[in-house]
Amino acid sequence: MVGAGISTSAGIPDFRSPGTGLYSNLQSYNLPYPEAIFEIGFFKKHPEPFFALARELYPGQFKPTVCHYFMRLLQDKGLLLRCYTQNIDTLERVAGLDPELLVEAHGTFFTSHCLRPSCRQPYGLAWMRGRGGSGDPPEWLRGCSSLCCYKGVTAERIFSSLVPKCEKCQGLVKPDIVFFGENLPSRFFALLESDFEKVDLLLIMGTSLQVQPFASLISRVPTNTPRLLINKEKTGQSDPLMSLMGFGGMDFDSDKAYRDVAWLGDCDSGCLALAELLGWKEDLEELVRREHAAIDAKGEDKDGADPQKHREDKDEGDPRKSLGDKVKTQRDPEKSLGNTEKTQSDPKKSLGGKAKAQNDPEKPWEGSEDPPHSTGGATQN
């Protein structure tokens, strides 16, 4: 189960982190309240703010993170039952996860549809981005009074200023992400019943577990299944109201705690630490280097010398440097699962033990989780 925290190191903001989250930086859109930008009723009347924001989040500008490739490694080793993601950034797909092993609980930018019930014409990612062959404008731009400005202007720039319309009926076209007021994809409900009863280990990464029904999935695994949270803060803990609703939370610290473990830190460092314990660290680092190099090469072939082909953190452009920094963080015994001797000798930090999390005060149900459509569903992790 993953949320926005696994994508922040790629340069994609989460939602609720004070100062850096999306909800803290929407003043320029003149919204009645931040969440309105992802409400279906507001979108149908005022789609412009969403499409302006979409330009900043749209797939093709970001590389998958170490955390994404850790899930890819689990898949390649035959250990990934399913990845349930709150994220809409498609980075799980870019990292090479098999779509059959992926449940995009809050939808995706990968496909779009006309909103008119009588039409529902589907569109793909290339169409929505406006990248046609031979430099021609996309169908939804033809006839635009500003078409004379098309040449030499990037698709992203045009995308930020115009609202895509259906080629068949001129209705509004919306990416297939789940807005507030919309139902989750049927695939989510179809698979969760059988998937979660089979789980041997539940990994929860980069999510504050604030958005339902996604957050309730943690209670669907068998009672003897260990649950490992890799996050910047403890979350998903038991809450009296949620207990009344039948959703049992995480228990890291009580005398009755027996299966929940919280590793506190950024998700990339947590995945590197776990990979080291498994003897996979070199495999993971090599996979990241190889895949990032392939993405860079593909971008150069596609975009030439376009300086904006990727929006990266300062270190993200150099996978070796980035991974080196992560390994450095991982070696901190206060934040690392990589210290096998310490882990084995301290039952409070083993999967069978009590999971006391590193001197961090409990902050249940806080974080930077995303909305039910989420650019990820979660925190600043």
N, C-alpha and C positions, 0 to 999 in steps of 0.2 A: 504494500500500500504506500503510494508516494504522493507528495504534493509539491507546492511551489518551491520549497526549500532545496530540492535537488537541482533546480535550474538557476538559482541566483548566481552561482559562480560562472555561469555562461553569460551573465549580463542581463538576465531577465528579472525584473523586480518581483517580489512577492506582493501580497495585498495589504497586510496590516502592520508591517513593521513601521514604527513611528519614524517619520522623517524621510524614509527611503521607499516605503511601500506605495503601491499605486494609489491607494485611497488618500494618501497624504499629499499627492502631487497632481490633483485633477482640477485645481482652481481655474486654470485657463479655459476650461470647457463650460464654465457658467452653469453647472448642474445644480438642481435643487438640493441634492445630497449626493455624496460620492457613489453610493451603490446604484444610483439611477442609470449610470452608464451601462450597466449590465441587466437592466430590467426590460423585459420584452415589451411591456406597454409603452414605456418611454422610448425605446428603440424604434418602434413602428411610427411614432410621431416625429422623433428627432434622431435619425440615424447618424447624422454628421459627427457628433462627438465620438461615437464608438469607432467609426471608420478612421477618424484622425488618430485615435489611440491605437487602433489595429496596425497602423503603419509601423509603430514602434515595437510591436510584439510579433509581427507576422513571421511565419516560418521562412527559413532561407538565410537569415541574418546571424544565426547563432549555432554554436557547436555543442554537441552533447558533452556532459560533464563526466568526471570520473565515476560518479554515482550511476549515471546511465549505462556506462560501459561495465560496471560491476554487475548490473542486471543482465547485460548481454553475456557476460562470462557465465553467470548462473544458467542462462539458456543454453549456451554452447556445451556446458557440462551436463546437460540433461536434468538440472535440478530446479528449474523455474516452472512451477505449476501455472501461475498466471501473474501478471502485473496489473494491478488496479491503480490507475492514475487519475488524479484530479486535474492534471495539467492539460492545457489545450495547445501547448507549443509544438507538439509533434516530435519532440526530441527523442522520445522512446523509439519511434519509427526510424529516425535518422541514425540512431545508434545501432540499428539492425535487429530490433526485437521483431519476432514473427507476429504479424497482426493477429494470428490465431491465439497467441499467448497474451494479448493485450486487451484490456477493457478500459476504454477512455470514458470514465464515469461521467465526466462533465462535458463530453463532446470533444470536438476537434476542429481546427482550421483546415484539416486535410480535405474536407468536402464542404459544399454549400448547396443551398436549395432556394428556389423562389418561395416567398412566404405566402403567396396566394393559394388558398386551399384547392382551387380548381386547376392549378398549374403544377406546382411543386417540382419544376424542372431542376434536375441536379446539375451541379457544376463542380469541376475539379480545382485543385490548388493553382495550376498554371493559369486557368481562365481568370480566377479571382485576382491573381497578382497582375494580370494584364500582359503577360509575356506571350505574345503570339509569334508566329514564324515570320521571318524576313522583315521584322521591325514594324509590321502593321499594327495599328491600335486594336485593342480588343473590341469585340462587337458592341459592348455596352458603352464604348466611348465614341463610336461612329455617329456622326451627326451633331456632336458637341460643338457649341459655338466657339469653344476654345481650342478646337482641333488643330488650328494653325500652330499652336504652341507645342504640339505633341512631339515633333522631332527634337531629339537631343535632351528630352526630359525623361528622367527615369520613371519606371513603372511605379516605384514606391512614392514618388512625389505626386504623380497623378492620383494614385490610390488615396492619398491623404486628403484630396480636395474634392473628389467626386464620389457619389454613392452608386454602387453597381446596380444595374437594372437588368431584369430578365430579358433575354433575347426574344422570347416567345410572346410575353404579355406585358412587358415593361413594369412588372411588379418588382418590389424590393427583394434583393437577394441577400441572404444572411448566412454567414458561416455556420456550420453545424455544431456550434458550441451551445451549452445549456445555459440559458439566462435564468435569472430569478423569474418564477412564474411559468416555467416550462418543465416538462417531465424529463427524467433521466432516460438515456437510451434503453431500449428493451433488452439489449445484450447484457446490460448490467444486472438486471433482475433474473434473466434466464440462466446465468452462470453462477451467481453467488451461492445459491443453495447447495449445489454439488461441489463447488470448489472449496469452500471454507471448511467443510467437514473432512477434507482430505489433507489439510495442511499439517506438515510436520514442524515447521518453524514459520512464524509470521514476522516478517520484517516490515517495520513502519518507519518511513524515512521522509523528513522534510515536510511534515504536516502538523498543524496545531489541532487537528481533529475537532473542528468547530462546526463543520457543515454536515448536516444530515441529508440523506441517510448514509452517506459515505462513512462518517465517523462511527456509526453503529456496527460496522463490519468487524471491528476488533473483538466483539463479543460473540461472533459466530463460529470461532474455531473451537475445537474440543477443549475441555477444561484442563487437560494435561499438556496442551500445546504451548511451548515457550513463545513469548512475544518480546522481540527486541526493538526498542525505539532508538533510532539514531536521529538526533534533533538538537537544536540549540537550547531547548529547555524541556523539562518534563511536561507532558500533556496527556490528555485522554484519561486522567485519573477519575476514580469513582466520584460520582456526584449524586446526592440524594434524589434529585429530580429525575436524573437519567436512570437511576436504579428502579424508581417507581414505574418508569416506562419500559422496563425490561432490558435496559442496556447496561451491562456490567462494565465498569471502567478498568483502567490499568491500576495495579497496586504495586508500587515500587518500594514503599517504606514501612508498611504496617507489620505487626508481628505475624500476620497471616500471609504475608507476601511469599510466594513460592515459585513464580514462573516469569515475572515481568522484570526486564532489565532496561535501564535508560543509559545510553552512552551520549554524553552531552558534548556537543561541538558541531562543526560544519559537516555536512553529509559526505563530502569528498574525503575528508580526513577519516571519518568513521568507516567508510568503505575500504579505504586503503589499509586501515588497521585490521579490519576483519579479514581482508584478503591475505594479509601477512600471517595471521593466525592459521588460515587455511592452507598456507603454502602457495598462494596464488599471486603474491604481490608483483613478481616480475611479469607474469602473464598479463596482469591487469595494466601495468605500466606500458608494456609493449603494445597491447591492444589500443590504448589511448593514443600513443604516438603514431601507430600505423593508420588508424582511422582519421585522426586529425590531419595527417599529411595528405590522405586521399581527399578529404574535404577541401583542403587548401588547393590541391592540384585541380580539382574539378571547378572550383571557383575561378581560378586563373584562366582555365580553358573557356569558361562561360562568360566571364566578365572582363577579361583582359586586365588592364591596370586599374580597374575601378577601385578607388580607395575605400569605398563604403560597402564592399562585398561582405564584410563581417563586422559586427559590433562586438568587440572583445574587451575583456579586462586587460590591464597592462600586461599581466603575465600569461593570459590565456593564449596569446599568439605563439608562445614558445612552450609546447607541451612538456619538454624536459624541465624547464624552469618551474613551470606550474606544479608538476608532479614532485619536484624536489622540495618545494615549499610545503606541499601536503605531507610528504614523508617527515619533514622537520617537525611539523605540528604533531604528527602521529607519535613521534618519539617522546612527547611530553607525557610522563606517567600519569599526570592528573587527567589527561583526556584521551588516553589511548587504550584500545583493546589489545594492542600489540604486545603489551607486557605480559607474556603468557605466564611467567612465573608468579607475578603478583595476582593475576586473575585466578590461577589455579589454587593459590593459597588462601584467597579471601572469598569465602562462600557468598559474601554479600555482592560480589561482582561476577559470579558465575551464573550461567543460565538456570541452574537449579536452585540458586540462592536468592537472597532477598533483594538485591538490586538497589543499593543505596546510591543515589546519584551524587556526583562529585561536589559536595559543599555548595550546592546551588539550592536556594530556597524554593519551595514548591510554588509553582505558578500555574495551577490547573486552569485549563480553558483560556489560556492567553496565547498570544502569538500573532503571526501575520498570515493567517489562513486566507485562502481565496474564496470568492463567492462560488455558488454552485456551478459556475461555468468555469471559473478559475483559470488563471494562467498557471495556475498550479493550484493545488488546493492548499496552500499552507504557509507555514511560517517562514520566517527569516532564516531557514536553516541551511 
